[in-house]
Amino acid sequence: MISQLPEVPSLAAMKTKYKDNHWGTSVKRLPWDSKTNKTPLEELISFTMDERYNAKHRSQIPEEISLINSIVPLRC
């Protein structure tokens, strides 16, 4: 016997539900970011989240940009 699949909300319903915050909350901002005296655990979590963010959103150096722009495609 095949069980029924759960009902999937329509795209319009999802857009309405997540209108203001489509992708959820930012993990870059943490509740204790504005605190001056963070606990050791808060410091560790902040450091780890910063490392992960920077790894996924690294900035390119000018040499890398020049190299990429110098590549001529062989065909389209």
BELLIN-V497658 format. One record per residue. N is the residue number from 1. SS is DSSP state (H for helix, E for strand, L for the rest). BURIAL is # if it has 24 or more other C-alpha atoms within 12 Angstrom, else .. D_LAST is the distance of its C-alpha to the last C-alpha in whole Angstrom. Layout:
N,SS,BURIAL,D_LAST + N,SS,BURIAL,D_LAST
//
This chain:
1,L,.,50 + 2,L,.,47 + 3,L,.,47 + 4,L,.,46 + 5,L,.,43 + 6,L,.,43 + 7,L,.,42 + 8,L,.,39 + 9,L,.,39 + 10,L,.,37 + 11,H,.,34 + 12,H,.,37 + 13,H,.,39 + 14,H,.,37 + 15,H,.,36 + 16,H,.,40 + 17,H,.,41 + 18,L,.,38 + 19,L,.,38 + 20,L,.,39 + 21,L,.,38 + 22,L,.,35 + 23,L,.,34 + 24,L,.,38 + 25,L,.,39 + 26,L,.,38 + 27,L,.,38 + 28,L,.,38 + 29,L,.,41 + 30,L,.,44 + 31,L,.,48 + 32,L,.,49 + 33,L,.,47 + 34,L,.,50 + 35,L,.,52 + 36,L,.,54 + 37,L,.,56 + 38,L,.,53 + 39,L,.,55 + 40,H,.,53 + 41,H,.,51 + 42,H,.,50 + 43,H,.,49 + 44,H,.,47 + 45,H,.,45 + 46,H,#,44 + 47,H,.,43 + 48,H,.,41 + 49,H,.,39 + 50,H,.,38 + 51,H,.,37 + 52,H,.,35 + 53,H,.,34 + 54,H,.,33 + 55,H,.,31 + 56,H,.,29 + 57,L,.,28 + 58,L,.,28 + 59,L,.,27 + 60,L,.,25 + 61,L,.,27 + 62,H,.,26 + 63,H,.,25 + 64,H,.,22 + 65,H,.,21 + 66,H,.,21 + 67,H,.,19 + 68,H,.,16 + 69,H,.,16 + 70,H,.,16 + 71,L,.,13 + 72,L,.,10 + 73,L,.,7 + 74,L,.,7 + 75,L,.,4 + 76,L,.,0
//
